[in-house]
Amino acid sequence: MPVLPSLVFQNTTFTVIDRNGEPWLKASEIAQALGYARVDSIARIYDRNADEFTDQMTQIIHVGGDSNSLNLGNVNLTVAKNNNLGNSDALRIFSMRGAHLIAMFARTAVAKAFRVWVLDIIDHHLGRLTVEPTPAKAEEWITREQLDKIARLVHGISLCCHHQDAASYAVYAGVREQYNIDNIHKLPAIHFESVYGMIHVLYEKAQDYLKLRCHADQQFIKAVLKRHQFQMQMQQNMFFPK
């Protein structure tokens, strides 16, 4: 089975598993990177929030022999039907989007830095990703529910921008151009996860931008109020000297 080059976050070197050209990470190594002492911490986070993960974000694979050494040549990529990790050869892995969602639920000191690192990896991967246009019939287009999920993210991005309409148009225009479609409604369903992941990265970065902008606005308002209070005090001293 192909192995991508190693990824390193602080003191953790990941054994990267290549699934269809995308990097996937072992749950035990994610736990180490996030600063958890117990390797089953990620499994417990996942169990509490399993309904928020899709098959494109986490799966169970079976490995031959010692699962700690992960003999990649003997990996069986069949997903366990009973979702049971009790077998010694069962191993839970996460895509980069899945790892990011795990880190959203984590409450360790390095969770925020890990999320930023994951987004950088996703950015790099999307930057080299090429999509071949896929003809699709109407019944193969994305569903109304999937459209609504995309729309909520795009709306969240627009709220972080000065020109909201222009921001929304730019996101949708980028999707139409990349997938060679004339309307977002005609996006083939097989590309939904990729598009949603791409827009989610933009959403995270827009949220970071909004925080910086709000902080700058607050500092500006404080400076204006401070100057106004100083001027009022000067006028008071002129008209009502002590």
Summary of the structure (lengths in Angstrom):
residues: 242
radius of gyration: 23.8
end to end distance: 84.8
largest distance: 88.7
contacts: 626
relative contact order: 0.09
helix: 57%
strand: 12%
